[in-house]
Amino acid sequence: MIGRRYLDPGDRQAGRYDPPRPCVVLARCGPGGGPRNVHVRYLDDGTEEVIPFPRRLRRHPQQPR
């Protein structure tokens, strides 16, 4: 998970990104067994944000499995 690239389509409250923004996971936090938050860096402008992982990020098409 850490170091992998994902696409962030945005969320309903802050608004959707069209097209989805590529990002890299820098760190993860939270208890196991449920949704965890991840610290990401967006590749287009270098900003960083903490977001919920499985609910928001999607697999990047060029990321190897």
Backbone torsions as a table, in degrees:
resi	resn	phi	psi	omega
1	MET	NA	-47.4	-179.5
2	ILE	-71.9	129.9	-178.9
3	GLY	91.7	-9.0	179.6
4	ARG	-83.1	153.6	178.3
5	ARG	-96.4	139.0	178.3
6	TYR	-135.5	167.9	173.5
7	LEU	-108.6	133.2	178.4
8	ASP	-107.5	108.8	-179.7
9	PRO	-80.3	-1.4	-177.5
10	GLY	90.9	-171.6	178.8
11	ASP	-135.6	174.3	-175.5
12	ARG	-71.5	-36.7	-176.1
13	GLN	-75.4	-47.0	-177.0
14	ALA	-85.9	-18.5	179.4
15	GLY	112.9	152.7	179.4
16	ARG	-85.3	150.2	174.0
17	TYR	-98.4	130.4	177.7
18	ASP	-130.5	104.7	4.7
19	PRO	-79.7	165.6	177.8
20	PRO	-58.2	145.0	-177.7
21	ARG	-86.6	130.4	174.6
22	PRO	-74.1	143.3	179.9
23	CYS	-148.1	164.0	178.3
24	VAL	-121.3	134.8	178.6
25	VAL	-78.7	125.5	179.9
26	LEU	-97.7	-37.4	-178.5
27	ALA	-158.6	160.1	176.0
28	ARG	-129.0	154.3	179.8
29	CYS	-149.8	157.8	179.4
30	GLY	119.5	162.6	-179.9
31	PRO	-72.3	154.5	176.7
32	GLY	-74.1	162.4	176.5
33	GLY	90.0	-2.0	179.9
34	GLY	-150.0	-173.4	178.3
35	PRO	-65.2	138.9	179.1
36	ARG	-121.1	154.8	177.0
37	ASN	-87.9	148.9	177.1
38	VAL	-129.1	146.1	175.7
39	HIS	-95.3	118.6	-175.7
40	VAL	-120.6	155.1	172.1
41	ARG	-117.6	125.7	177.8
42	TYR	-77.7	134.5	-175.0
43	LEU	-77.4	-23.0	-176.2
44	ASP	-76.2	-35.6	-179.1
45	ASP	-132.1	-3.5	175.6
46	GLY	83.7	4.4	178.2
47	THR	-72.5	156.6	-178.9
48	GLU	-121.8	149.7	-176.9
49	GLU	-155.4	153.4	173.8
50	VAL	-104.5	124.0	-176.2
51	ILE	-137.6	159.3	175.8
52	PRO	-71.2	132.8	-171.9
53	PHE	-71.9	-67.7	-168.5
54	PRO	-73.0	-17.7	-176.8
55	ARG	-83.6	-21.4	-170.2
56	ARG	-121.3	-36.7	-175.2
57	LEU	-87.1	144.5	176.8
58	ARG	-122.3	153.9	-177.6
59	ARG	-63.5	135.3	178.4
60	HIS	-75.4	135.5	-176.0
61	PRO	-64.2	-25.7	-179.8
62	GLN	-96.6	4.3	179.4
63	GLN	-79.5	124.2	176.3
64	PRO	-67.0	149.2	-179.4
65	ARG	-79.3	NA	NA
